[in-house]
């Protein structure tokens, strides 16, 4: 079993009468990417900032690398790296100068050249920070978070506001951190991001975890499986598909067939060869984390835009 590097038990955080984090418990294993996924206001950032020793819990226990956050915060801070939301640094310093600046703050640090290599910024090392694109700025942020050679790196919404290309560039940096054996704590409200990057994840809503496991296990437990969707199918197509014994239902003019296994698709294609069966196209769709979130909460993640918490 992998070594546990973070242990959280019954964590609660109140802001006056508002409970931002409501009794969550979880653990993070060494060398994994662990994501906390949820909409703005779900409690993700508050949870992470408690682990980073930036906020005090109202109650509960939190240990990071074996150190208790209540009494050993200095020990924790020496061994973690942090990329906060809305990261920014010195506009009129170059990329290299910014990394150098933060490097001298620690007793131990990774050489700047190694960090430039790690985040693929060699060709931008002499550019002023203010002139970089959003994706490049986030890569600088990751390099600065790594400057003290941390065991755990916290990345809080690292791709918010980035275009798809820049987002995927940051994903590659996260994958490289994992390959280097770093433990990464990632918060995000992008479902695809969590599904692609995470070894395990928690879906958080209203201060609680509503699902907690590997992405595959969560989708298997809470998703609808795999659907074959026959677009604009006529009644004859519906009749033939129903006769196969598969789970079939009509939805918005289409027909959805639940796929039990790979042989199900063969049955669907075979019966639709009938000349009286009309349809526009056949598509196959498997459950995603977005579907799971919609099922568990009754809304899509982008529909919930509460305050940051």
N, C-alpha and C positions, 0 to 999 in steps of 0.2 A: 504494500500500500504506500502511495506517495506521502511524503512528509507534509503535514499541515503547517502552513505559515501564517494563516489568519484564522482566528476562532471568534465568532460572534454569538452571544447567547442572550436571548430575550432583550434585544436592544430597543429602547424607547427614547424618543426625543420629542419634547413638547416645546412649543413656543406660545406661552400663555395658555389659552384654552385650545389651541390648535395642536393636534398630534401629527407631526410630520413623519415619524417613524414609529410603527406600532407593533413592537414585540417580535422583531424578526430574529431568526437564528440561522447561521450558515457557517461554512468553513471554506477556505481557499487552499488549494494544494500547490506545492512548489512546482514551478515551471509551467503552469497552465495559464491560459487566458480565461479569466472569469469575468463575465459581463453582468451588469445590472441594467436591465432594459425596462423602459417605461416612459410615459409622457412627462412633459414638464409638470412639476408639482407632485410627482409620485413619491418623492423622498430619496431619490438616487443620490443627488449631490450631498444632501445632509448626511446620509449613511457613509459616503466616501470621506467627507470632511471629518467625521468622527474618527475613522480609521487613520486619517492623516494627522490626527491630533490638532486639528484646527477648530473643532467644536467639542464641547463636553456633552456626554449623553445625560439624559435625565435619569435613566436607570439601565441596568444590564451590564454584561461583561464583554470586553473586547481585548483580545491579545493579538499583537502583531509580532511575528518572529519570536514568540515566546515572552514578549515584554507586555506588561499591563499598561494600557494607555492612561490609567489613572495615576500611575506613579513613576513610569519609566519613559516619558515622552522623549527625552533627549536621546535615549538609546534607539528609539524607533526612527526619529528624524534623520539620524546618521545613515540609516540603511534603506531609506525609501527615496524615490524620485517622484515628482509631481508635475503634471501638466494640467493646470486648472482650466476651467471654462474661460473663454475670452482671453486666452493667453496673449500677452504683449510684452515687449522688451524695449531696449533702447533703439530708437529709430535711426539715430545718426552714428551708430556703431555698425561695423560690418558683421556678417555672419560669424566669422572667425573671432572677431573682437568680443562679441556677445558671449560666445562659448568660453573664451579665455577668462572673461570677467567673472563668470559664475564659478569657473573651475578653481580660482584662487581662494574661494570661500571655504573650501573643504580641506581636511587633513589629507584625504586621499582623493584623487581624481583621475579620470581616464584622459590620456593625451587628446588634445583637440583634434589632431589629425585622425585618430581612430574614430572619434565621434562624427566627424565629417564623412568618413567612409561609411559609417554605420547607417547614416540617414541619406546617403547619396547627395551630398551638398558640396562636393569639391569644386564643381564649376561655378558655384555661387558664393564661395567663401569670402570674396572681397566685395560683394554687393552690400549696400546699405540695407538694413532690415526694412526700412520704410518702403523700399522699392520692390520687395518680394510679393509674389502672389499669396493668396490665402493658404494654399496647400504647402508652399515652401515655408511660410511662417510657422505652420504647425510642425513641420519637420525640424525647424530650429528649436521649437519648444520641446520636442521629444529629445533632441540632443542635449539640451540644458537639463532636462529631467534625468538624463543618464550620467551627468557629469561626475557624480560622486560614486559611480559604479554601484548602484543600488541593487538590493536583492528583489525589491518589489517596486514596480512603476505604476503609478495611478494616472490614468488618462481619462479626464472628465469631459465628455462630449467633444472628442478631438476633431471630428469632421463636420460639426454644425456649421452651416453656411457655406460649405465648400461645394464646388461643382462636382459632378460625378467622376470626372477624370482625377481631380485633386483628391477626392475622397479615397479612390482606389490606390493612389500613391501612398497615402497614409496607412491604408490597410497593409501594404507590403512592408512598411516599416514595422508595424505591429507583428507581422509574421516573422520578421527577422529577429525581433526581440525574443520571441518564443524560441526560435532556433538557437539563440545564444543562451538559453536556459533561464531567462528572466521570467518572473511571475508578473503578469499584467492584470490590473484591475481596470476594466473598461466600463464606463457608463455611456449609454447611447439611447436615442429614441428612434434609431434606424433599425428596423427589423432585419433587413438583409445583412447589414453590418454585423449584428450580433450573431446571426446564423452562420455567416462565413467565418468569423474569427474565433468564436468561443469554443473552448473545450466543454465548459459548463456555464450555465447562466441562470439568472433569476429574473422572472418578469415581475415587476413591482407596480402596484397601483394602490393609491390611497394609503401609502405608508406600509403596506403589507406585501409579502411575496405571495403571488397567486399561482406561480409555477416555479419549480426549482429542480434542474437536472441538466443533462446534456440536451442540446437542441433537438437531436433525433428522438430522444426519449420523450421530450415534452410534446413534440409534434405527433408522435405515435399515440401518446395517451390522450391528448386533447383535440387533435385534428380530425378531419373527416376521411383521412386516407388519401386514395388516389381516385380522381373522377375522370371519366371520359365524357366530354361534352359534345353533343351533336347539335350544331347550330341550325336553327330554323327547321327542325325536323317536322315532317308532316305526321298525320295520324297513323298512316300505315307503318312508318318507321317506328313510332311509339309502340304500336301493336306487336311488331316483330321483336323489338328489344325486350318488351315485357315477357314474351313467350320464352326467352332464354333462361328465365329463372333468376336473372341478376336483379339487384336492387335498382329500380328505375323510377325516375320521377320527372315530371315536366316543370320547367321553371322559366318564366318570361319568354315563352315561345321556343326555348331550347329543351333538349332532353338530357338529363344527367344520369349517367350509369356509374354506380359504385364498383370499382375494380377490386375484386377479391384477390386476384393474382394475375400473372402475365397472360394466362390463357383467356382471361376475360376480354382482353382487347381483340384477340382472334375471333371470339364469338361475335363481338359487336361488328367488326368489319365484315364477317361472313354473312350475317343476316341482312346487312345494309346493301348487299349486292342485288337484292330483289329490285326489279325495275320499277316497282310502284312505290319504293321508299325514296322520298326526296329529302334533301338536306343541303346546307351550304358547305359545311366543313366539319371535320372531326378534330378536336383538340384534347390533349391529355394534361391534366393539372394535378399536382400533388399538394397536400396541405403545406402551408408555410407558417412561420411564426406570426405573420400578420393575421392569418386566418384564426390561429389559436387565440391571439389577443382579442379579436373581434368576438369570438365565441365566449371567452371568459368574462369580458367586460361589457359586451353589448355595443361597443363603439370602436372605431378605428383610432389608432394612436394619434393621428394628426388632427382628430376632432377634439382632442382634450388639450387645451393650451393654458392650463392654470399657471400660477406663479411658480417660479423656480424654487425647488426645495430638494 
